[in-house]
Amino acid sequence: MLIAEHALWVVVAAIVFDALIGDPDWIWRRLPHPVVWIGNAIGGLERALNLAEWPARQRKIAGVGAVLWLVIGAMIVGLLLEIFLPDGRLGIAIKGLLASVLLAQRSLYQHVARVRAAFAEGGLTAARKEVAMIVGRDPDRLDEAGVSRAAIESTAENFSDGIVAPIFWLAVLGLPGLIAYKAINTADSMIGHRSDRYEAFGWAAARLDDLVNLIPARLSGLLIALVAPMVRGSTATAWRIMWRDASKHRSPNAGWPESAMAGALGVALAGPRIYAEGPVNDAFLNTEARKSTTPDDIGSALKLFVAACALQAAIYAALALML
């Protein structure tokens, strides 16, 4: 069976499986998650090739080679799965189930919902602990608005690179595309940092991650803008804020879903914040809007998230029916 054949039905199956099952703890307590395997491969390549005594240029070339090997290996695994898994409806179901492991719809919703619930159950202290599980900021420096803003931004950014992007590459290139995307994205999160250790070696991982997320990030912003009326927002306003403010974000991609979310909710996102490695003095997205975000805004962001996921599923299902 050609990789492209039935690819859209595999996408639909993966979305449904992930929404219904997510990442069951009872499985991943007993078995290593595929992302753990990917992470172990990245760690091994980094230890072998990112040698401190090498000059920056040599480490940069080594990083290019590491990412190349990683992507080729990921695509070979995906291609073998495509070849050896059965055809027909059974094959679609199995591929969809396997692909769902690398999606994050249900898990992202659960993580962000815990932040909102923590405000009611344990106040700001509890909410800080929960938000620290999903963002890299110093939680002790966050007030209620800061925790709420961090949770909302995480929802928007991870909607793009945890859901829309892997689904996009699954639709375009089948399982090889999905697994390669997750390898690239994981590499970026592990070594794509601007630090003394990773700036040269992780350059290729960071740049490739920017490239493979270019289209999905913009699709994510569009989906969020389209469902803005679900929280009494305006699609036109979300669209306008997205096009105006996306480029203000330090990431070439995260600004699209985050600024669309800001416009849809009528709040200001991003802005100055403090990470473990130090302060970041970024501009606000939708700067003229309300900056005092609240736990209720987290709830509204989750409503947008669910609606955007449902809209995406409906679009792929419609495409599968037409093709």
C-alpha positions as CSV (number, residue, x, y, z in Angstrom):
1,M,0.0,0.0,0.0
2,L,1.3,3.4,-0.9
3,I,2.0,5.7,2.1
4,A,-0.5,8.3,0.8
5,E,-3.3,5.9,0.4
6,H,-5.9,6.2,3.2
7,A,-3.6,8.6,5.0
8,L,-6.5,11.0,5.8
9,W,-8.5,8.2,7.4
10,V,-5.5,7.3,9.5
11,V,-5.4,10.9,10.6
12,V,-9.1,10.8,11.6
13,A,-8.6,7.6,13.4
14,A,-5.6,9.0,15.3
15,I,-7.5,12.1,16.4
16,V,-10.4,10.0,17.6
17,F,-8.2,7.5,19.5
18,D,-6.2,10.3,21.1
19,A,-9.3,12.2,22.2
20,L,-10.8,9.0,23.7
21,I,-7.7,7.3,25.2
22,G,-4.9,9.9,25.4
23,D,-1.8,8.6,27.2
24,P,-2.9,6.0,29.7
25,D,-0.5,6.0,32.7
26,W,-1.0,2.3,33.3
27,I,0.7,1.6,29.9
28,W,3.6,4.1,30.1
29,R,4.4,3.0,33.7
30,R,5.3,-0.4,32.2
31,L,6.6,0.5,28.8
32,P,8.9,3.3,27.6
33,H,7.0,5.9,25.7
34,P,8.2,6.4,22.0
35,V,9.2,9.9,22.8
36,V,11.5,8.5,25.5
37,W,13.2,6.3,22.9
38,I,13.6,9.4,20.7
39,G,15.0,11.3,23.6
40,N,17.5,8.5,24.4
41,A,18.7,8.6,20.8
42,I,19.1,12.3,20.9
43,G,21.0,12.1,24.2
44,G,23.3,9.5,22.9
45,L,24.1,11.5,19.8
46,E,24.7,14.6,21.8
47,R,27.1,12.9,24.2
48,A,29.0,11.4,21.4
49,L,29.2,14.4,19.1
50,N,28.9,17.6,21.2
51,L,32.4,17.6,22.6
52,A,33.4,20.6,24.6
53,E,36.9,20.6,23.2
54,W,35.7,21.0,19.6
55,P,35.4,24.5,18.1
56,A,31.9,25.9,17.6
57,R,32.0,25.3,13.8
58,Q,32.9,21.6,14.2
59,R,30.1,21.2,16.8
60,K,27.6,22.9,14.5
61,I,28.5,20.5,11.7
62,A,28.2,17.6,14.1
63,G,24.8,18.8,15.1
64,V,23.7,18.9,11.5
65,G,24.9,15.3,11.1
66,A,23.1,14.2,14.3
67,V,19.8,15.7,13.2
68,L,20.2,14.1,9.8
69,W,20.8,10.7,11.3
70,L,17.8,11.2,13.6
71,V,15.4,12.2,10.9
72,I,16.5,9.4,8.6
73,G,16.2,6.8,11.4
74,A,12.7,8.1,12.3
75,M,11.5,7.9,8.7
76,I,12.9,4.4,8.3
77,V,11.0,3.3,11.4
78,G,7.8,4.9,10.0
79,L,8.3,3.4,6.6
80,L,8.8,-0.1,8.0
81,L,5.6,0.3,10.0
82,E,3.8,1.3,6.8
83,I,5.1,-1.7,4.9
84,F,4.5,-4.4,7.5
85,L,1.2,-3.3,9.0
86,P,-2.0,-4.7,7.3
87,D,-4.0,-2.9,4.6
88,G,-7.7,-2.0,4.7
89,R,-9.7,-0.9,7.7
90,L,-7.7,-3.0,10.1
91,G,-4.5,-1.3,9.0
92,I,-6.1,2.2,9.3
93,A,-7.2,1.4,12.8
94,I,-3.8,0.1,13.9
95,K,-1.9,3.0,12.3
96,G,-4.4,5.4,13.8
97,L,-3.9,3.9,17.2
98,L,-0.1,4.0,16.9
99,A,-0.1,7.6,15.6
100,S,-2.4,8.7,18.5
101,V,0.5,7.9,20.9
102,L,2.4,10.9,19.4
103,L,-0.5,13.4,19.7
104,A,-1.3,15.4,22.7
105,Q,-5.0,16.5,22.6
106,R,-6.2,14.8,25.7
107,S,-3.0,15.1,27.7
108,L,-2.7,18.8,27.0
109,Y,-6.3,19.5,28.0
110,Q,-5.8,17.5,31.3
111,H,-2.5,19.3,32.2
112,V,-4.0,22.8,31.6
113,A,-7.3,21.9,33.3
114,R,-5.3,20.9,36.4
115,V,-3.9,24.5,36.6
116,R,-7.4,26.0,36.6
117,A,-8.7,23.4,39.1
118,A,-5.7,24.1,41.4
119,F,-6.8,27.7,41.9
120,A,-10.1,26.5,43.4
121,E,-8.6,23.6,45.4
122,G,-5.4,25.1,46.7
123,G,-5.1,28.7,45.6
124,L,-2.2,30.3,44.0
125,T,0.4,28.1,45.6
126,A,-1.2,25.0,44.2
127,A,-1.7,26.6,40.8
128,R,2.0,27.5,40.7
129,K,3.0,23.9,41.2
130,E,0.7,22.7,38.4
131,V,1.8,25.4,35.9
132,A,5.4,24.5,36.6
133,M,4.7,21.1,35.0
134,I,3.9,22.7,31.6
135,V,6.1,25.8,31.3
136,G,9.7,26.7,32.0
137,R,9.1,29.9,33.9
138,D,10.0,30.5,37.6
139,P,6.6,29.7,39.2
140,D,7.4,31.5,42.5
141,R,7.6,34.8,40.5
142,L,4.1,34.4,39.0
143,D,1.0,36.0,40.5
144,E,-2.5,34.8,39.5
145,A,-2.4,36.7,36.2
146,G,1.0,35.3,35.5
147,V,0.0,31.7,36.2
148,S,-3.2,32.1,34.1
149,R,-1.3,33.8,31.2
150,A,1.3,31.0,31.2
151,A,-1.4,28.3,31.1
152,I,-3.2,30.0,28.2
153,E,0.0,30.5,26.3
154,S,1.0,26.9,26.8
155,T,-2.4,25.8,25.5
156,A,-2.0,27.9,22.3
157,E,1.6,26.9,21.6
158,N,1.2,23.2,22.3
159,F,-2.0,23.1,20.3
160,S,0.3,23.9,17.4
161,D,3.4,21.8,17.9
162,G,1.7,19.0,19.9
163,I,-1.4,18.5,17.8
164,V,-1.7,20.5,14.6
165,A,1.9,19.9,13.4
166,P,2.1,16.2,14.0
167,I,-1.3,15.7,12.4
168,F,-0.3,17.8,9.4
169,W,2.8,15.7,8.8
170,L,0.9,12.5,9.3
171,A,-1.5,13.6,6.6
172,V,1.3,14.7,4.3
173,L,3.8,11.9,4.7
174,G,2.1,9.1,6.8
175,L,3.8,7.5,9.8
176,P,7.3,8.4,8.5
177,G,6.3,12.1,8.5
178,L,4.8,11.9,12.0
179,I,7.7,10.1,13.6
180,A,10.2,12.4,11.9
181,Y,8.3,15.5,13.1
182,K,8.3,14.2,16.7
183,A,12.0,13.5,16.5
184,I,12.7,17.0,15.2
185,N,10.4,18.6,17.8
186,T,11.9,16.6,20.6
187,A,15.4,17.4,19.5
188,D,14.6,21.1,19.5
189,S,13.2,20.9,23.1
190,M,16.3,19.0,24.2
191,I,19.2,20.7,22.4
192,G,17.8,23.7,20.5
193,H,18.7,26.1,23.3
194,R,20.8,29.3,23.1
195,S,23.3,28.2,25.8
196,D,27.0,27.7,25.8
197,R,26.5,23.9,25.5
198,Y,23.9,23.8,22.8
199,E,24.0,27.0,20.7
200,A,26.3,25.5,18.1
201,F,25.4,21.8,18.3
202,G,21.6,22.5,18.6
203,W,21.5,25.0,15.7
204,A,20.3,22.5,13.1
205,A,17.6,21.1,15.4
206,A,16.2,24.6,16.2
207,R,16.2,25.7,12.6
208,L,14.7,22.5,11.3
209,D,12.0,22.7,14.0
210,D,11.2,26.3,12.8
211,L,10.9,25.1,9.3
212,V,8.6,22.1,9.9
213,N,6.3,24.2,12.0
214,L,5.9,27.1,9.6
215,I,2.7,25.9,8.0
216,P,1.2,24.2,11.1
217,A,1.7,27.3,13.3
218,R,-0.3,29.4,10.9
219,L,-3.0,26.7,10.5
220,S,-3.2,26.6,14.3
221,G,-3.8,30.4,14.5
222,L,-6.5,30.1,11.8
223,L,-8.3,27.3,13.6
224,I,-8.3,29.3,16.9
225,A,-9.5,32.4,15.1
226,L,-12.4,30.5,13.4
227,V,-13.7,29.2,16.8
228,A,-13.4,32.5,18.6
229,P,-17.2,32.9,18.7
230,M,-17.4,29.8,21.0
231,V,-16.2,32.1,23.8
232,R,-18.0,35.2,22.6
233,G,-14.9,36.4,20.8
234,S,-14.6,37.7,17.2
235,T,-13.0,35.7,14.4
236,A,-12.2,39.0,12.7
237,T,-10.5,40.4,15.8
238,A,-8.6,37.3,16.4
239,W,-7.5,37.2,12.8
240,R,-6.5,40.9,12.8
241,I,-4.5,40.5,16.1
242,M,-2.8,37.4,14.8
243,W,-1.6,39.1,11.6
244,R,-0.5,42.2,13.4
245,D,1.2,40.7,16.4
246,A,2.5,37.2,15.5
247,S,5.9,38.7,14.4
248,K,6.4,40.3,17.8
249,H,7.0,36.9,19.4
250,R,10.6,35.8,19.7
251,S,9.6,32.5,18.1
252,P,8.8,32.6,14.3
253,N,5.9,30.2,14.9
254,A,4.6,30.4,18.5
255,G,3.4,33.9,17.9
256,W,0.7,32.8,15.4
257,P,-1.5,30.6,17.7
258,E,-0.7,32.7,20.8
259,S,-1.7,36.0,19.2
260,A,-4.8,34.4,17.7
261,M,-5.7,33.1,21.2
262,A,-5.1,36.6,22.7
263,G,-7.4,38.2,20.1
264,A,-10.1,35.5,20.6
265,L,-10.1,35.9,24.4
266,G,-9.6,39.6,24.5
267,V,-6.5,39.4,26.7
268,A,-2.9,40.3,26.4
269,L,-0.4,37.4,26.3
270,A,3.4,37.0,26.3
271,G,5.2,40.2,27.5
272,P,8.0,40.3,30.1
273,R,8.5,37.0,32.0
274,I,11.2,35.2,34.0
275,Y,12.5,31.8,33.0
276,A,15.0,29.6,34.9
277,E,17.8,31.0,32.8
278,G,16.8,34.6,33.4
279,P,14.3,37.3,32.4
280,V,12.8,37.8,28.9
281,N,11.6,41.3,28.0
282,D,9.2,40.4,25.2
283,A,6.4,42.6,23.8
284,F,2.8,41.9,24.7
285,L,0.5,40.3,22.1
286,N,-2.7,42.2,21.9
287,T,-1.1,44.8,24.1
288,E,-4.2,47.1,24.3
289,A,-6.3,44.3,25.8
290,R,-6.8,43.3,29.5
291,K,-3.6,42.0,31.1
292,S,-5.1,40.8,34.3
293,T,-5.9,37.3,33.1
294,T,-7.8,35.0,35.5
295,P,-8.5,31.3,36.0
296,D,-11.8,31.9,34.1
297,D,-9.7,32.8,31.1
298,I,-8.0,29.5,31.3
299,G,-11.4,27.9,31.1
300,S,-12.2,29.9,28.0
301,A,-8.9,29.0,26.4
302,L,-9.7,25.3,27.0
303,K,-13.1,25.8,25.3
304,L,-11.4,27.3,22.3
305,F,-8.9,24.4,22.4
306,V,-11.6,21.8,22.3
307,A,-13.5,23.6,19.6
308,A,-10.4,24.0,17.5
309,C,-9.5,20.3,17.8
310,A,-13.1,19.4,16.8
311,L,-12.9,21.7,13.8
312,Q,-9.6,20.2,12.7
313,A,-11.0,16.7,13.0
314,A,-14.1,17.7,10.9
315,I,-11.9,19.2,8.2
316,Y,-9.8,16.1,7.9
317,A,-12.9,13.9,7.9
318,A,-14.4,16.0,5.2
319,L,-11.3,15.8,3.1
320,A,-11.1,12.0,3.6
321,L,-14.7,11.7,2.3
322,M,-14.0,13.8,-0.7
323,L,-10.8,12.1,-1.8
